[in-house]
Amino acid sequence: MKSEVLFVGGRSGVGKSSVAFELHAQLTALKVKHCVIEGDNLDLAFPQPWEHNLAERNLAAIWANYRALGYRRMIYTNTVSVRFTQELAAAMGDSPRITAVLLTADDETASARLLRRTQGSDLREHLDRNNAAARELELLTPRWVHRCPTDNRVVQDIAADLLRLTGWATN
């Protein structure tokens, strides 16, 4: 079976992690073998190691371990993953079938969600950066990437939409 990957991207507060966890629950209930990788954890370091392609190198290592155990489906979350699908897929080393979704939310919705989980003196700066990031994502994400609004929607419905896009529930 050919590998498949679902890239889930979007600004902070759109629900990437929540949707991934719900997809995990739905796929588990269907007994569909899969893994979830939070891409933010693959190169979270100081100083920032981005110029060394550490996220891709770590993804290659982790995916090799999953592949050795027979996994062929991956859910990968990261803010900008939908802009770098080819590089991330290449790191997997097995030419996976790619589905990519940019989760979106308006500034008010994303800010309200972030206010529930973010503390500290740099909150205003974080909110401003997040709003700018949303506009950049919309501008620079390829047109072929699916867009999925998350405003006023429950995570179960969003995950079900993404599950339909992948076709993983039927095969």
MONORWO-V620317 format. One record per pair of residues at least 12 apart in sequence whose C-alpha atoms are under 8 Angstrom apart, sorted by sequence separation. I is the first residue (numbers start at 0). GAP is how many residues later the second one is. If there is no record, write none. Layout:
BEGIN
i=I gap=GAP
i=I gap=GAP
END
This chain:
BEGIN
i=7 gap=12
i=23 gap=12
i=41 gap=12
i=42 gap=12
i=41 gap=13
i=84 gap=13
i=113 gap=13
i=41 gap=14
i=42 gap=15
i=84 gap=15
i=19 gap=16
i=38 gap=16
i=41 gap=16
i=110 gap=16
i=41 gap=17
i=81 gap=18
i=81 gap=19
i=81 gap=20
i=16 gap=21
i=106 gap=24
i=63 gap=28
i=58 gap=29
i=62 gap=29
i=103 gap=30
i=34 gap=31
i=55 gap=31
i=59 gap=31
i=55 gap=32
i=58 gap=32
i=59 gap=32
i=58 gap=33
i=59 gap=33
i=56 gap=34
i=55 gap=35
i=34 gap=36
i=33 gap=37
i=36 gap=37
i=38 gap=37
i=39 gap=37
i=32 gap=38
i=33 gap=38
i=34 gap=38
i=35 gap=38
i=36 gap=38
i=37 gap=38
i=38 gap=38
i=39 gap=38
i=32 gap=39
i=33 gap=39
i=34 gap=39
i=35 gap=39
i=36 gap=39
i=37 gap=39
i=38 gap=39
i=39 gap=39
i=32 gap=40
i=33 gap=40
i=34 gap=40
i=35 gap=40
i=36 gap=40
i=37 gap=40
i=33 gap=41
i=35 gap=41
i=38 gap=42
i=108 gap=42
i=101 gap=43
i=103 gap=43
i=100 gap=44
i=101 gap=44
i=102 gap=44
i=103 gap=44
i=104 gap=44
i=99 gap=45
i=100 gap=45
i=101 gap=45
i=102 gap=45
i=103 gap=45
i=104 gap=45
i=105 gap=45
i=98 gap=46
i=99 gap=46
i=100 gap=46
i=101 gap=46
i=102 gap=46
i=103 gap=46
i=104 gap=46
i=100 gap=47
i=102 gap=47
i=103 gap=47
i=82 gap=54
i=19 gap=55
i=19 gap=57
i=79 gap=57
i=82 gap=57
i=82 gap=58
i=81 gap=59
i=82 gap=59
i=16 gap=60
i=81 gap=60
i=15 gap=61
i=100 gap=61
i=15 gap=62
i=81 gap=63
i=98 gap=66
i=5 gap=67
i=7 gap=67
i=11 gap=67
i=98 gap=67
i=2 gap=68
i=3 gap=68
i=4 gap=68
i=5 gap=68
i=6 gap=68
i=7 gap=68
i=8 gap=68
i=9 gap=68
i=10 gap=68
i=2 gap=69
i=3 gap=69
i=4 gap=69
i=5 gap=69
i=6 gap=69
i=7 gap=69
i=8 gap=69
i=9 gap=69
i=1 gap=70
i=2 gap=70
i=3 gap=70
i=4 gap=70
i=5 gap=70
i=6 gap=70
i=7 gap=70
i=8 gap=70
i=9 gap=70
i=0 gap=71
i=4 gap=71
i=6 gap=71
i=7 gap=71
i=8 gap=71
i=8 gap=72
i=7 gap=73
i=8 gap=73
i=6 gap=74
i=7 gap=74
i=6 gap=75
i=6 gap=78
i=4 gap=84
i=15 gap=87
i=14 gap=88
i=13 gap=89
i=13 gap=90
i=2 gap=91
i=4 gap=91
i=6 gap=91
i=8 gap=91
i=13 gap=91
i=1 gap=92
i=2 gap=92
i=3 gap=92
i=4 gap=92
i=5 gap=92
i=6 gap=92
i=7 gap=92
i=8 gap=92
i=9 gap=92
i=10 gap=92
i=12 gap=92
i=2 gap=93
i=3 gap=93
i=4 gap=93
i=5 gap=93
i=6 gap=93
i=7 gap=93
i=8 gap=93
i=9 gap=93
i=10 gap=93
i=1 gap=94
i=2 gap=94
i=3 gap=94
i=4 gap=94
i=5 gap=94
i=6 gap=94
i=7 gap=94
i=8 gap=94
i=9 gap=94
i=1 gap=95
i=3 gap=95
i=5 gap=95
i=7 gap=95
i=12 gap=96
i=13 gap=96
i=12 gap=97
i=11 gap=98
i=12 gap=98
i=13 gap=99
i=12 gap=100
i=12 gap=101
i=11 gap=102
i=11 gap=118
i=10 gap=119
i=10 gap=120
i=10 gap=122
i=10 gap=123
i=9 gap=124
i=10 gap=126
i=9 gap=127
i=21 gap=133
i=21 gap=134
i=14 gap=135
i=13 gap=136
i=18 gap=136
i=22 gap=136
i=31 gap=136
i=17 gap=137
i=18 gap=137
i=21 gap=137
i=22 gap=137
i=31 gap=137
i=18 gap=139
i=19 gap=139
i=29 gap=139
i=14 gap=140
i=18 gap=140
i=22 gap=140
i=26 gap=142
i=5 gap=160
END
